[in-house]
Amino acid sequence: MFTVENTIKWLTIFAQKIDENKAYLSNLDQAIGDGDHGTNMARGTAAMKTALTEKPFDTVQDVFKTAAMTLLSKIGGASGPLYGSAFIGMAKQSADTASDLPAIIQAGLEGIQKRGKAEAGDKTMVDVWLPVVDALKHKALSKELIQSKVQSTEAMKAKKGRASYLGDRSTGHIDPGASSSGLLFESMIEGGVLNE
């Protein structure tokens, strides 16, 4: 279940993980994209972390809304709209209930798919979000599962985004968006959201 406290803790840990891994994420992106995923994500999540300390929040929905608006305005490229859409979806869903974790993450996934039109196997962040939603429904989410899904994008051929222009040459590289999404869900475990 999401609470204001554990949602802020989750997103704060996520910002820290992105900052620690920004060079790695940009290296992944250099192979199949613009090479700026790490720096873009670090800029956006640092601003989000600050925004989450600037005022008290009454609801989980408010936390997600603040995260969404900050990420939309601060992250360049495709990642800002995709992560922003995810958090807008989660904000809307959490207005109904903050206790239905799978439904909230599912709403985030639907926001991403509506914006990016990606499906399973397209070598995108969706390849992490989809199995995470499924694992949450079965109370089976683990860091091992998250990592295996991030790694699984290495063998895929990109069908969406900048990487898709490379065709077969996109195989052999982990998708940067999948990797940053992996950090998002590892942070969720570390933030104690699953324990409530």
Secondary structure by P-SEA (a helix, b strand, c coil): cccaaaaaaaaaaaaaaaaacaaaaaaaaaacccccaaaaaaaaaaaaaaaaaccccccaaaaaaaaaaaaaaccccaaaaaaaaaaaaaaaaaaacccaaaaaaaaaaaaaaaacccccccccaaaaaaaaaaaaaaccccaaaaaaaaaaaccccccccccccccccccccccaaaaaaaaaaaaaaaaccccc
